[in-house]
Amino acid sequence: MRLSVRILVVLVLLGWFVAMPSADGPQDRAHATQLRVREWLLGPDSPLPAWRRDDAIPPLAVEVLPPPTDPTATARGYARIAAEWAAAQTADGRPTRVDTGGAPLPVLVRIGQQGCQAEVPSPVVGAAASTLLLPFAARWSLLPAVVAIAVAVLTQRVLMSLWLACAAGGVAFAIAVLPGQRFDAAADFGWSAPLAVPEALVAGTWHFLADAFWRRSVCEDFYLRITAFVVFLFMTVGLITRNGGVQGLVALLKRRVRGPVSAQLATFAAGIAVFFDDYTNCLLVGSSMQPLCDASRVSRAKLAYIVDSTAAPIAGVSVFSTWVTYEMSQYRAPLALVTRADGTPYVPGDAFEVFLATLPFRCYCWFALALVATTIVLRRDFGPMLAAERAARRGVPNGDLPDAAPAMPAHPRARARNAIVPLLVLVVGTVGTMLAIGWHAAAKLPETAAFGERVRTVLANSRSDWALLGAAATAWLVALGLTGIQRLLSAREVVATCVATLRPLGGAFGILFLAWCLGHLCKDLGTSFFLTTAIRDALSPWALPTVLFVVASSIAFATGTSFGTMAILLPNVVVLAHQTGTEGAFTGDPAAGGPALMLLCLGAVMEGAIFGDHCSPISDTTVLSAIGSRCGLIDHVQTQFPYALLAFTATIACGYLPLAFFGPQIWPLALLGGVGAMALALRWLGRDPGA
């Protein structure tokens, strides 16, 4: 990308930062406070479990100071928190109800100019009350994302941009800390808020390094298991490359693959086949198909695009994936607070049914998948991708990351099975382990449990991170055994290959852990809460799905996490959209309008989270797609962004706006219209890179 274009991109980003509406009015502060209190009471540090007695908790009696302008609506909003918590406990197998006949639990909420405070007394006489004290999220909560993306675009140096962004996020957090708020980094130096500028610089940097980076990223068990999975996967790929397995597999595929188009179609088909986890998809498909795409003169930027734009979309809409579990977990508890069109209430066990009902409204996923296939079949590319593909067709080396194993002469005993068997072990082992772990939990359900409840239990307890790690380690051992039994490599060559495979991953792991760290800092700053509060006034039924899609996209783009975006928005969308659809008589019927708008908005939030994740250079799946495809991260982001933007435009223009205006029942026409519009845009904008 030319410098002038990079400067333009940064100016647009800065314009977005400046133009973002403020969220510092009295109503904004009240709304932000309710979101924060809700997150606290429903989170792992909630004081509510201590009040659970005989499968019941008392109702909440919330006093808000200063008194709200609409006390009835405020009380109703806070009262729903107890019902949500009880529904979540019930959905997890611990039946819980709100005992409306008992004495209420007093909750005191104070809303100040700079932050909010909430207090819940302890059930133990004389014990200290549980307290929440947090500042309001301001425009500066966007600072880490703006610094990371702007510096990365301008300098093309991702590690430096992430370090600067994390440092900026830590300092911004230190400056915003309220007096009395817990701040471990400042306490380590014996300081207390408010901090002077020099103290904030030191404490903020220490917060970034010691807490967000070391404790919550490097030492986080989940992240370590994902890192170990990447290590074993790359050692497996390096080993099957060096022992001739990949050479044999490429020779086998070349009998079917006749050129760049068929190589891309094979990659797309492999991405669809690995539908159960986006991490596995990004790394397995990218690393296994890269030699074939190189041999067929397909650029690694195009390979990374196919991988990235297939991984999350197919996992997001697949009924059996690690995504479904998480998505359902975020909205199943609030379902108990709304009703169907016939007036009967939803229950948390209906989460899987609701997920299936949202599939027609998952516009971005369907459009992203369709766009990948359309670009391949029509042989059309545009923007930076066109230049990368033309260079690849001319045989110009592409990708700035070394291969999984050093270039070696052709192996005299190249056998495809030496690659196929370990890769099958990885895929089948992952799915099998997930099913086995989940089925063990589902077996404890009563015989009367519904099929949907059993499926949800299997998915919720599948422990995909352990399954990925175990399957990758087994695949490496199988590759090692096949190499040893056939005496394809000496012990020294095996060790050298594994070491050479891991050597180039140091910088990639640095980017990945810093991206995770930046997500933690954005959570500390309340970035997602600021963006959510800033758009709260756009609540008309016809505009709500589009607004939520854009907001979810912005949050995921700024924080680099689709899961974090869904965690903030999905639980709030259920009641908000249902109430808006009912009061606005969405679809012309108040009874049917609530659930109809709720389904449409749930789909919009999940789709926005995936789009923002696709476009963000600080997203873990974006980083992993670049790693697996051996493509530079900035090259991948720059070449994929125009395609993601095209699918984004089709999602709004052909998806959520007409669906909201004419009614959700026109979804087949909306999906067909979007695919057709993207095909026409490709015919107009695109060119054949081989011509």
Secondary structure, DSSP 8 states (H G I E B T S, - for coil): --HHHHHHHHHHHHHHHHHS----SHHHHHHHHHHHHHHHHHSTT-SGGGG-BTTEE--EEEEEES--SSHHHHHHHHHHHHHHHHHHHHHTT---EE-TTS--EEEEEEE-SSEEEEEE--SSTT---EEEEEE---GGGGHHHHHHHHHHHHH--HHHHHHHHHHHHHHHHHHH--TT---HHHHHTT--SS--HHHHHHHHHHIIIIIIIIIIIIT-HHHHHHHHHHHHHHHHHHHHHHTTHHHHHHHHHHTT--SHHHHHHHHHHHHHH--S-HHHIIIIIHHHHHHHHHHTT--HHHHHHHHHHHHHHHHHH-SSSHHHHHHHHHHHHHHTTSB-TTS-B--GGGHHHHHHHHGGG-HHHHHHHHHHHHHHHHT-B-THHHHHHHHHHTT----SS--SS------TT--THHHHHHHHHHHHHHHHHHHHHHHHHHTTS-TT--HHHHHHHHHHT--HHHHHHHHHHHHHHHHHHHHHHTT-S-HHHHHHHHHHHHTTHHHHHHHHHHHHHHHHHHHHHTHHHHHHHHTTT---TTTHHHHHHHHHHHHHHHHS-HHHHHHHHHHHHHHHHHHHHHHTTGGG-HHHHHHHHHHHHHHHHHHHHHHHHHH-TT-HHHHHHHHHHT--HHHHHHHHHHHHHHHHHHIIIIIIHHHHHH-GGGHHHHHHHHHHHHHHHHHHH-B-TT-
